[in-house]
Amino acid sequence: MKRLVISLMGAAMIASTMQAGEIWNRRENQQDRIAQGVRSGQLTARETGRLENKEANLNREIRNDRRNDNGHLTAGERAQINRQQNRLSGDIYRDKHNAYRQ
């Protein structure tokens, strides 16, 4: 029984770390997509500024959520961050594929 409890605790810690890594990877990926849009001229200065502002606000929210819970995110916070990242990803796509060019 003791081994089962220890292994379950270890699995929960690994899952928590993996989810934090997924959030980080998405942040990096979206930042790369914005940078690529700037380089190619698909994003105007106004679109870039708006996207960067949304990204900064989301990063600030993640940082504050972690600060309030000893460096961890609750399941609800992770779900909310995922929804916000999905929305930001859609915004990046729409801005890169609209008719406005730099």
N, CA, C and O atoms as a DFTB+ gen file, in Angstrom:
408 C
 N C O
     1  1       0.820      -1.189       0.000
     2  2       0.000       0.000       0.000
     3  2       0.867       1.257       0.000
     4  3       0.576       2.241      -0.680
     5  1       1.942       1.189       0.787
     6  2       2.826       2.342       0.875
     7  2       3.474       2.632      -0.482
     8  3       3.616       3.794      -0.862
     9  1       3.864       1.596      -1.206
    10  2       4.458       1.775      -2.534
    11  2       3.469       2.399      -3.501
    12  3       3.834       3.251      -4.311
    13  1       2.222       1.974      -3.417
    14  2       1.188       2.514      -4.299
    15  2       1.016       4.013      -4.060
    16  3       0.945       4.790      -5.012
    17  1       0.951       4.412      -2.818
    18  2       0.769       5.832      -2.486
    19  2       1.969       6.640      -2.986
    20  3       1.792       7.713      -3.565
    21  1       3.162       6.144      -2.772
    22  2       4.369       6.841      -3.211
    23  2       4.405       6.945      -4.728
    24  3       4.736       8.000      -5.270
    25  1       4.070       5.861      -5.419
    26  2       4.105       5.901      -6.882
    27  2       3.029       6.839      -7.433
    28  3       3.266       7.511      -8.436
    29  1       1.857       6.899      -6.803
    30  2       0.814       7.819      -7.240
    31  2       1.229       9.269      -7.016
    32  3       0.951      10.134      -7.847
    33  1       1.886       9.532      -5.905
    34  2       2.370      10.894      -5.642
    35  2       3.419      11.290      -6.677
    36  3       3.421      12.420      -7.165
    37  1       4.305      10.363      -7.007
    38  2       5.323      10.628      -8.023
    39  2       4.707      10.886      -9.382
    40  3       5.140      11.785     -10.103
    41  1       3.705      10.107      -9.734
    42  2       3.028      10.286     -11.018
    43  2       2.328      11.636     -11.075
    44  3       2.333      12.293     -12.117
    45  1       1.730      12.054      -9.972
    46  2       1.059      13.357      -9.940
    47  2       2.069      14.484     -10.103
    48  3       1.789      15.466     -10.790
    49  1       3.229      14.362      -9.488
    50  2       4.260      15.383      -9.613
    51  2       4.773      15.465     -11.044
    52  3       4.988      16.560     -11.564
    53  1       4.971      14.316     -11.683
    54  2       5.442      14.291     -13.066
    55  2       4.397      14.910     -13.989
    56  3       4.736      15.683     -14.884
    57  1       3.121      14.570     -13.771
    58  2       2.052      15.130     -14.600
    59  2       1.986      16.642     -14.431
    60  3       1.783      17.366     -15.406
    61  1       2.155      17.118     -13.214
    62  2       2.152      18.557     -12.963
    63  2       3.287      19.239     -13.706
    64  3       3.089      20.297     -14.304
    65  1       4.471      18.649     -13.676
    66  2       5.631      19.204     -14.361
    67  2       5.413      19.198     -15.867
    68  3       5.754      20.169     -16.542
    69  1       4.849      18.117     -16.404
    70  2       4.615      18.037     -17.837
    71  2       3.635      19.118     -18.279
    72  3       3.820      19.724     -19.334
    73  1       2.592      19.368     -17.480
    74  2       1.615      20.375     -17.865
    75  2       2.232      21.765     -17.834
    76  3       1.924      22.599     -18.686
    77  1       3.097      22.024     -16.862
    78  2       3.782      23.318     -16.820
    79  2       4.675      23.453     -18.051
    80  3       4.782      24.539     -18.622
    81  1       5.318      22.359     -18.464
    82  2       6.148      22.383     -19.662
    83  2       5.338      22.644     -20.910
    84  3       5.800      23.328     -21.824
    85  1       4.127      22.102     -20.958
    86  2       3.262      22.331     -22.110
    87  2       2.884      23.800     -22.218
    88  3       2.853      24.356     -23.316
    89  1       2.598      24.429     -21.086
    90  2       2.267      25.857     -21.087
    91  2       3.452      26.649     -21.611
    92  3       3.289      27.547     -22.437
    93  1       4.654      26.313     -21.127
    94  2       5.863      27.017     -21.563
    95  2       6.090      26.829     -23.059
    96  3       6.402      27.787     -23.766
    97  1       5.933      25.593     -23.543
    98  2       6.146      25.314     -24.964
    99  2       5.169      26.097     -25.841
   100  3       5.550      26.612     -26.892
   101  1       3.917      26.186     -25.411
   102  2       2.937      26.948     -26.197
   103  2       3.287      28.420     -26.213
   104  3       3.138      29.080     -27.241
   105  1       3.754      28.949     -25.083
   106  2       4.153      30.359     -25.032
   107  2       5.278      30.619     -26.021
   108  3       5.248      31.594     -26.773
   109  1       6.258      29.746     -26.012
   110  2       7.394      29.889     -26.935
   111  2       6.934      29.767     -28.386
   112  3       7.350      30.554     -29.236
   113  1       6.083      28.791     -28.672
   114  2       5.591      28.572     -30.028
   115  2       4.817      29.785     -30.529
   116  3       5.005      30.214     -31.668
   117  1       3.959      30.334     -29.695
   118  2       3.171      31.484     -30.118
   119  2       4.057      32.711     -30.315
   120  3       3.825      33.505     -31.226
   121  1       5.061      32.867     -29.471
   122  2       5.990      33.985     -29.639
   123  2       6.743      33.845     -30.971
   124  3       6.966      34.832     -31.672
   125  1       7.130      32.614     -31.306
   126  2       7.802      32.364     -32.584
   127  2       6.878      32.674     -33.766
   128  3       7.328      33.211     -34.778
   129  1       5.598      32.340     -33.644
   130  2       4.645      32.626     -34.717
   131  2       4.484      34.127     -34.927
   132  3       4.383      34.593     -36.062
   133  1       4.460      34.885     -33.827
   134  2       4.360      36.339     -33.940
   135  2       5.610      36.885     -34.623
   136  3       5.514      37.711     -35.531
   137  1       6.774      36.429     -34.190
   138  2       8.036      36.903     -34.780
   139  2       8.098      36.577     -36.272
   140  3       8.554      37.398     -37.068
   141  1       7.647      35.396     -36.647
   142  2       7.647      35.008     -38.061
   143  2       6.708      35.907     -38.856
   144  3       7.015      36.279     -39.988
   145  1       5.565      36.259     -38.270
   146  2       4.623      37.153     -38.947
   147  2       5.199      38.541     -39.163
   148  3       4.929      39.182     -40.179
   149  1       5.991      39.004     -38.208
   150  2       6.645      40.307     -38.345
   151  2       7.678      40.245     -39.462
   152  3       7.726      41.127     -40.319
   153  1       8.514      39.192     -39.452
   154  2       9.563      39.050     -40.469
   155  2       8.974      38.977     -41.869
   156  3       9.513      39.573     -42.801
   157  1       7.881      38.256     -42.022
   158  2       7.306      38.068     -43.356
   159  2       6.430      39.238     -43.790
   160  3       6.030      39.314     -44.952
   161  1       6.130      40.145     -42.870
   162  2       5.269      41.275     -43.208
   163  2       3.790      40.952     -43.093
   164  3       2.952      41.778     -43.453
   165  1       3.450      39.763     -42.595
   166  2       2.048      39.387     -42.447
   167  2       1.371      40.129     -41.301
   168  3       0.147      40.260     -41.293
   169  1       2.145      40.615     -40.334
   170  2       1.592      41.347     -39.198
   171  2       2.008      42.812     -39.281
   172  3       3.178      43.124     -39.505
   173  1       1.040      43.704     -39.097
   174  2       1.346      45.125     -39.046
   175  2       1.872      45.466     -37.651
   176  3       1.810      44.640     -36.740
   177  1       2.381      46.666     -37.492
   178  2       2.898      47.098     -36.193
   179  2       1.780      47.110     -35.145
   180  3       1.995      46.708     -34.002
   181  1       0.605      47.564     -35.529
   182  2      -0.524      47.600     -34.593
   183  2      -0.940      46.188     -34.176
   184  3      -1.176      45.932     -32.995
   185  1      -1.029      45.270     -35.145
   186  2      -1.392      43.887     -34.823
   187  2      -0.348      43.261     -33.904
   188  3      -0.688      42.575     -32.940
   189  1       0.916      43.503     -34.210
   190  2       2.000      42.947     -33.403
   191  2       1.926      43.472     -31.973
   192  3       2.047      42.702     -31.020
   193  1       1.732      44.765     -31.824
   194  2       1.634      45.356     -30.494
   195  2       0.484      44.791     -29.689
   196  3       0.619      44.517     -28.497
   197  1      -0.652      44.617     -30.350
   198  2      -1.831      44.071     -29.675
   199  2      -1.587      42.628     -29.237
   200  3      -1.926      42.250     -28.116
   201  1      -0.997      41.823     -30.127
   202  2      -0.709      40.433     -29.784
   203  2       0.326      40.340     -28.660
   204  3       0.184      39.531     -27.743
   205  1       1.361      41.168     -28.737
   206  2       2.396      41.158     -27.694
   207  2       1.802      41.571     -26.351
   208  3       2.178      41.029     -25.312
   209  1       0.878      42.525     -26.368
   210  2       0.228      42.961     -25.140
   211  2      -0.599      41.829     -24.533
   212  3      -0.558      41.603     -23.324
   213  1      -1.349      41.119     -25.379
   214  2      -2.140      39.973     -24.889
   215  2      -1.222      38.896     -24.314
   216  3      -1.513      38.313     -23.269
   217  1      -0.120      38.639     -24.999
   218  2       0.848      37.636     -24.531
   219  2       1.430      38.050     -23.181
   220  3       1.553      37.217     -22.283
   221  1       1.787      39.319     -23.029
   222  2       2.352      39.814     -21.771
   223  2       1.338      39.704     -20.633
   224  3       1.692      39.331     -19.514
   225  1       0.078      40.029     -20.921
   226  2      -0.966      39.918     -19.896
   227  2      -1.154      38.473     -19.450
   228  3      -1.315      38.202     -18.260
   229  1      -1.133      37.554     -20.400
   230  2      -1.273      36.140     -20.068
   231  2      -0.077      35.662     -19.245
   232  3      -0.249      34.932     -18.269
   233  1       1.120      36.065     -19.629
   234  2       2.317      35.679     -18.870
   235  2       2.263      36.230     -17.453
   236  3       2.651      35.547     -16.505
   237  1       1.786      37.456     -17.303
   238  2       1.654      38.067     -15.977
   239  2       0.646      37.288     -15.136
   240  3       0.868      37.059     -13.947
   241  1      -0.456      36.886     -15.752
   242  2      -1.473      36.116     -15.040
   243  2      -0.910      34.771     -14.571
   244  3      -1.152      34.358     -13.437
   245  1      -0.164      34.093     -15.437
   246  2       0.452      32.814     -15.068
   247  2       1.402      33.018     -13.895
   248  3       1.378      32.256     -12.928
   249  1       2.232      34.044     -13.985
   250  2       3.194      34.329     -12.920
   251  2       2.477      34.598     -11.590
   252  3       2.895      34.093     -10.549
   253  1       1.400      35.391     -11.623
   254  2       0.655      35.699     -10.401
   255  2      -0.043      34.467      -9.836
   256  3      -0.062      34.266      -8.622
   257  1      -0.621      33.637     -10.716
   258  2      -1.276      32.404     -10.254
   259  2      -0.275      31.489      -9.568
   260  3      -0.579      30.901      -8.531
   261  1       0.906      31.366     -10.134
   262  2       1.926      30.510      -9.525
   263  2       2.417      31.091      -8.207
   264  3       2.650      30.353      -7.249
   265  1       2.575      32.395      -8.154
   266  2       3.037      33.042      -6.932
   267  2       2.043      32.804      -5.797
   268  3       2.443      32.635      -4.645
   269  1       0.748      32.792      -6.120
   270  2      -0.288      32.611      -5.104
   271  2      -0.428      31.177      -4.627
   272  3      -1.074      30.932      -3.608
   273  1       0.163      30.218      -5.341
   274  2       0.013      28.805      -4.965
   275  2       1.364      28.098      -4.901
   276  3       1.493      26.962      -5.358
   277  1       2.358      28.757      -4.342
   278  2       3.687      28.162      -4.135
   279  2       4.303      27.585      -5.396
   280  3       4.890      26.503      -5.360
   281  1       4.177      28.287      -6.503
   282  2       4.816      27.866      -7.750
   283  2       4.031      26.862      -8.563
   284  3       4.539      26.353      -9.562
   285  1       2.812      26.563      -8.167
   286  2       2.005      25.580      -8.888
   287  2       0.768      26.238      -9.471
   288  3       0.382      27.334      -9.067
   289  1       0.159      25.560     -10.417
   290  2      -1.115      25.991     -10.974
   291  2      -2.161      24.947     -10.632
   292  3      -1.896      23.748     -10.716
   293  1      -3.344      25.393     -10.249
   294  2      -4.425      24.450      -9.997
   295  2      -4.965      23.955     -11.335
   296  3      -4.658      24.520     -12.385
   297  1      -5.756      22.916     -11.291
   298  2      -6.339      22.372     -12.520
   299  2      -7.222      23.418     -13.207
   300  3      -7.213      23.531     -14.433
   301  1      -7.974      24.172     -12.427
   302  2      -8.818      25.223     -12.990
   303  2      -8.007      26.320     -13.653
   304  3      -8.372      26.823     -14.715
   305  1      -6.895      26.688     -13.014
   306  2      -6.029      27.715     -13.591
   307  2      -5.405      27.226     -14.894
   308  3      -5.308      27.982     -15.861
   309  1      -4.977      25.948     -14.921
   310  2      -4.402      25.400     -16.153
   311  2      -5.433      25.389     -17.276
   312  3      -5.112      25.704     -18.422
   313  1      -6.676      25.026     -16.945
   314  2      -7.737      25.009     -17.956
   315  2      -8.000      26.416     -18.478
   316  3      -8.177      26.611     -19.680
   317  1      -8.027      27.392     -17.583
   318  2      -8.249      28.774     -17.996
   319  2      -7.104      29.274     -18.873
   320  3      -7.341      29.944     -19.878
   321  1      -5.877      28.957     -18.506
   322  2      -4.715      29.351     -19.302
   323  2      -4.781      28.708     -20.675
   324  3      -4.474      29.352     -21.679
   325  1      -5.179      27.442     -20.727
   326  2      -5.299      26.750     -22.012
   327  2      -6.323      27.440     -22.912
   328  3      -6.086      27.614     -24.108
   329  1      -7.462      27.832     -22.334
   330  2      -8.484      28.545     -23.122
   331  2      -7.939      29.874     -23.632
   332  3      -8.168      30.249     -24.782
   333  1      -7.218      30.580     -22.768
   334  2      -6.665      31.869     -23.184
   335  2      -5.593      31.690     -24.257
   336  3      -5.494      32.501     -25.177
   337  1      -4.792      30.631     -24.141
   338  2      -3.786      30.365     -25.165
   339  2      -4.453      29.987     -26.480
   340  3      -3.975      30.373     -27.547
   341  1      -5.546      29.239     -26.419
   342  2      -6.292      28.903     -27.635
   343  2      -6.823      30.168     -28.303
   344  3      -6.738      30.314     -29.522
   345  1      -7.368      31.074     -27.506
   346  2      -7.903      32.332     -28.044
   347  2      -6.781      33.159     -28.674
   348  3      -6.950      33.712     -29.761
   349  1      -5.646      33.243     -27.997
   350  2      -4.510      33.992     -28.530
   351  2      -3.993      33.362     -29.820
   352  3      -3.622      34.070     -30.756
   353  1      -3.970      32.040     -29.867
   354  2      -3.530      31.348     -31.078
   355  2      -4.447      31.701     -32.251
   356  3      -3.972      31.937     -33.362
   357  1      -5.753      31.736     -32.005
   358  2      -6.698      32.126     -33.052
   359  2      -6.495      33.572     -33.492
   360  3      -6.604      33.893     -34.675
   361  1      -6.200      34.435     -32.528
   362  2      -5.930      35.837     -32.864
   363  2      -4.692      35.951     -33.751
   364  3      -4.683      36.717     -34.714
   365  1      -3.657      35.196     -33.429
   366  2      -2.432      35.215     -34.239
   367  2      -2.757      34.759     -35.656
   368  3      -2.344      35.393     -36.627
   369  1      -3.494      33.662     -35.773
   370  2      -3.851      33.135     -37.089
   371  2      -4.638      34.169     -37.894
   372  3      -4.320      34.434     -39.053
   373  1      -5.673      34.753     -37.270
   374  2      -6.510      35.721     -37.984
   375  2      -5.707      36.934     -38.437
   376  3      -5.859      37.406     -39.564
   377  1      -4.850      37.434     -37.550
   378  2      -4.061      38.613     -37.919
   379  2      -3.044      38.299     -39.012
   380  3      -2.770      39.143     -39.864
   381  1      -2.489      37.103     -38.992
   382  2      -1.507      36.751     -40.021
   383  2      -2.162      36.511     -41.381
   384  3      -1.518      36.662     -42.419
   385  1      -3.442      36.138     -41.372
   386  2      -4.091      35.761     -42.630
   387  2      -5.133      36.758     -43.105
   388  3      -5.927      36.450     -43.994
   389  1      -5.138      37.954     -42.519
   390  2      -6.068      38.964     -43.027
   391  2      -5.407      39.736     -44.167
   392  3      -4.279      39.431     -44.555
   393  1      -6.092      40.714     -44.691
   394  2      -5.599      41.423     -45.884
   395  2      -4.543      42.476     -45.569
   396  3      -3.917      43.011     -46.484
   397  1      -4.336      42.778     -44.299
   398  2      -3.393      43.833     -43.951
   399  2      -1.953      43.320     -44.001
   400  3      -1.641      42.244     -43.492
   401  1      -1.093      44.111     -44.623
   402  2       0.326      43.750     -44.751
   403  2       1.183      44.902     -44.286
   404  3       0.762      46.057     -44.340
   405  1       2.348      44.605     -43.843
   406  2       3.333      45.611     -43.425
   407  2       4.054      46.137     -44.632
   408  3       4.928      46.995     -44.505
